[in-house]
């Protein structure tokens, strides 16, 4: 079976149903999810997301944790439905060293949130605390270019100059453009790839993505939105907190939220440029939303909903020990699912169990998760290689 199918096991999970019922019945609900171990919280959240309207926003303690959580969610959802919101800066607390690729991704996520094209966003402390442009400013600083519309190259060149784009012979990173006759190449901060706009007089004849390495045209598209580096193009006084940008119809999922609060305070002491919102302001706004917390260090401390689960044991290739553990689970009527991206690895494990005389039954799963776990409430072990 495919890893995506594992989510079906959790639709009737008692914890999923409790969370959904609480979130549906009242606003400003606060839930403490106890014993959220391994990748289980991602499974629970993904199942809740299937049943709830509105944005689900996940805040982890650091970028690495957030990336693992994001990858677990991608097991069940497409990239269009789940987005990763990074910080604009390469290193935590260094507000001088910006990362253009991360700025591009942030702009993409903000555009998707504005258009309500995304159901889940995963982020982390530094990225959540960073101010964003207001929706009005984002709209004012966005220039749509549509195939067939009237637009002069002269006007576009002037606009790109006002937006702070740099004119180059070749375009290879966000914030650059080039003009060759009737062709304008531009790398918007709202697009993952640069685009090539071909004009016929003052009409947009075609728009194509092109490859940075080969400079060859690729996929035809009908529309591109040109957005500058908003961190450079706007007055910081007009920027707002992420909570204000996304609005109140959001469920916040926060790991160790008290640590997040305190970490933002520490970062704010280094923030001479007013890039960050204060933790008190941020959490005061979050308090008006639904919040699900997990981890030992909690800020809101809501109603406790407990998961009956254990983390996957470390066996370090001691196959007899692994077999004994799985047989114990089978005796207790657990169904065992083993995840791997390598079919041969699972077959090898099956052969080892057989050679050693262990009658271990498991369901092979194509795919992987960050950390395996067993769940006593629905009697499943979902382990990874």
N, C-alpha and C positions, 0 to 999 in steps of 0.2 A: 504494500500500500504506500501511497505518498504521504509525506509528513503533514500536508495540508488537511488530510482526512482525519487526523488526530483530534482536530478541534470539535468534530462531531461528538466525541466522547464527553465533552464538557458542557454541552448545551443544557443538559438536565442536572448539572452539578448543583448540589444544594447551596454552596457558597455563591455561585453565579446567580441563582434565583433570588437569594437573599439580597445581594447587592442590587440587582435590577429592581426588585420590589421597593427597596428603600429609596433608590434614586428616582423612581417614578412617582412615589407618593408625596414627596416633599422636596422643596429646594433647600439649599444650604445644609444638606446632609453631610455628616462627618462620620467616616467609617475607619476603624482601625483593623486592618487585615493582619491577623496574627499568624505567625509561623509561615510567612511567605518565603519559601526556600527554593533553591534551584531556579529553573525556568518556569516554575508553576505560576507565578504571578502574571507572566506574559500570557500563559494559556488562559487564566481566569479573565484577564483584561480583554483578550481577543474575543472570548465568548460573550462577555458583557457588551462589547462593541457591536456585536451582531444584533443585539436586541435594543440598543439605546440610540436615540437620535441625538444630534449635537456632537460637538468636538470632544474627543478624549485626548487629554494632554498629559504626557508622562514626563516627570522630572526625576532624573537620577543624579547621583552625587557628583560624578565626573564623566568626562567624555568617553572613557573606555567602558564604563558600566552602561552608559546610554547606548553605545554602539552595539554591545551584546544584546541589550533589550530590544533595540530596533531590529536586529537581525532575527531574533526570535519571532517578532511580530510579522516580519516578512515571510515567515514560514506559512502564514495563513492569509496574508493580504498582499495585493500588488503594490508596487512602489508608488503608484498614483494615489492610493488610499492612505498610505503611511509615509510620512515625511520626517526627515531628520533635520533639526534646527541647530546648527553649530554656532559657536561664537565667531565674531569677525576677526578675532586676534589669534595669533599663532600660539602664544604662551599665556597662561593664566596670570593676570595682574600686570601684563606688559601692554599698555594701551597705545604704544607707538608702532608696534609691529603687526600690521594688518595682513590678512590673508585674502587675496582676491577671490580665490576659489570658494572660500567659506562665505564671503560677502555675496557672491553670486547665488550660492545655495540658500542663504537667508532670504534674499530678494525673491527667489522662486517660491519659497514657502509662504512668504507674506502675500504674494500674488494669489497663490492657491487658497489661502485662508480668506482673502477678500472675495474671491469668486465662489467660496464654499465648495471647493473641489476636493477637499481632503477631510477624512474623518478622524485621523489620528496623527499626532505630532509627538515625536520623542526628542527631548532636549536634556540639558544638564545645568548645573548651578550657574556657571559663568554666562552661558548663552541665554538662560531665562532672565537673568538680572539685567542684561544689556538692553538699553532703550531701543525702540524701533520708531520709524516714522509713523505719523498718523495716517489713517486711511485716506483722508483728504489730500495730504501731501503726496502719498503714493500715487493717487490718481492724477494729481497735477503734474507729477514728474514722469509720467508714463506716456510714451508716444506710440500708438498702434500704427503699424504699416500694413496695409491690406492690399492683396493682389487685385488689380483693376482700378484702384482708387487714384485720384489725381494727387500728385506730389512732385515737386521739383527737386532736383539734386541740389540746387543752390540753397533752398530752404532747409533740406535735410542736413547739409554740411554746416549751415549756420547753427541749427539746433544742436547738433552733436558737439560743436564748439562750446555752446552755452552749457551743455551738460557735463563738460569737462572731459570729453573723449579725446584721445590722442591720435593724431593722424600719422600713420605709418605706411611704409611700402607694402608690408604684409601684416595681416591680422593674426595674432596667435594667443592673445589673452584678453580677458574682459576689460572693457574701457578703451578699446582701440577701434579705429576705422581706417579704410583706405578708399580712394576713388580712382578708377581707371576707366576713362571714357564714360559709358552709360552704366557702369557697374559700380555699386557701392557695397563693400564688405564691412560688416559691423559686428562687434561682439558685445551684445547687451548683457547687463548684469541680471537680466531676468530669463536668460536662456542658457542651457547647458552647452550648446554649441554655437559657433558664430554663423551668421547668415550672409548670403550673397543676394543682393537686391538688384535686379536687372530692370532698367528703365527703357521705355519707348517714348521719347519726348518727355512729357510731364506725367506719364502714366506708369504705374508699377506693373511691369509686364510679368515678372515671375519672382518668387522668393524661394531660395534653396538653403538648406544647411550645407556647410562644407567642412571638410576635414582639415584640422589645424596642421597636421604633419604633411599631408600631400597637397593641400590647398585645392583639392578637387571637389567639385560640386557633388552633392548627394541627394538627399530626400527633398522633394518639392513640398512646400507648405503654402497655405493661403494667407497666413497672418503671422506677424512677429510684433512683440511689444518691446520697444527700446526703453530701457531704464538705466540711469547712470548709477554710479556708486553713491547710494543715498547717504552713507555716513560722511561723505565729503560735500555733498551737494545741498545739504539742508542745514538750517539753523538748529543747533542742538536743543535750543529752548523750545522748539516745536515738537521735539520727540516725546514719545509716551512710553509707558511701561507695556510689556507684553499683555498683561491682564486687561488693560484698557483697549488694546488693539483687537483682541479676540472676543471681548464681550462676556456676558454672564452665562450664556447657555453652554457652559463648558464644565466637564468633569475633570478635576485635577487628580492625577495619581502621583503621589510623591513618596520617594524612598528616603527615610531618615530626614524628614522635613525640618526638624530642629537644627540639624547640622547644616542644611541648606541655608536656613535663616542666618545662622552665625557666620557661615562662610561668606555670604553676601556682605555682612557687616565688615568683615576683614578686607574684602576686595574694595569696598567703598572707601576705605582709608587711603588706598593707592590711587583713587580715581580723581585726579586733578582736572580731567577734561569733562567731567560730568557725563560719562558714557553709561553709567549704571543708575538704576533706580534704587532707592533705599529699601532695605528688607522690611522695615515697618510698613511702608507704603504698599509694597508688593503683597505682603501677607494680609494686610487689612483688606485689600481688594479680593484676594483669593478666598478669604473667609466668607464672602458673599456667594460663593459657588459651592457645588458639591465637591467633596474631597475624599479620596480613598488614600490612606497612608499605610505604609508597611516599613518594617525595620524597627530597631530598638529605640531610636532617638526621634520622638514624634513631637510635633508642635501643637496640633489640634486635639488629639486624643478623643476620638469619637467612639461610637458604639463598636464593641469588639465582635468581630466575626472571625472564627478560628478555622484555619485549614489543618486537617489531620494528615500530615505529610512528612516524609523523610527524604533527605538528600541522597542521591546515588552514592553508594559506598565506593571508596577507592580500593581496588583490588590489585592494582599494579601487575597485571598479567598472571595473577595466581588463579588459574582457571578452575581449580578444584574449589577454591574459596568462592569464586563467582557462581559456580554451579550450585554449591550448597545454599548460597543466598537465594538464588532464583527458584530452586526447588522448594525452599521454605515459603517463598511468596506464592508459588503455585499451590502448595498445600493449604494456604490461607485463601485460595480462590482468587488470586490476582491474575490478571492477564498481563503478560510481559510483552512490551514493544521495544525493539532494539533499533535505534536510528543510526544510519550510516550513509555516506555518499558513495561507498564502495561495496557493491554486491559481493565481491570476492571475499572481503573481510568478514562479512556475516556468514558466508558459506564456510569459511575457514573455522570460524567459531563453532558452527554447527558440527563440523567434522571433529573438532577437538573434544567437544562434549560427547559425541558418539564413541570416539576411540577410548575415552576414559570411562565409558559405561554410564554416563549421566543422561537421564531421559528428560532433558530440559526442552520445553516447548516455548517458542517465542514467535512473535509476528515481526517479520522484517519490515523496516520502514525506510523508504528512500528519502534521505534528507538528514538534517542534523539540527540539534538544539544546543544551547550553550552549556546548560547543566541539567543532568538527569535528575529524576525524582520519582518517588512512589506516592500515590494518593490513596489513603485508606477509605475515603468517602465514596469513591467510585471504583475502588479495587483495581487500580492500574499501576504498573511500573512503566515509566517511559524513560529509558536509559539511552545514553549516547556513547559512541565509541571513544 
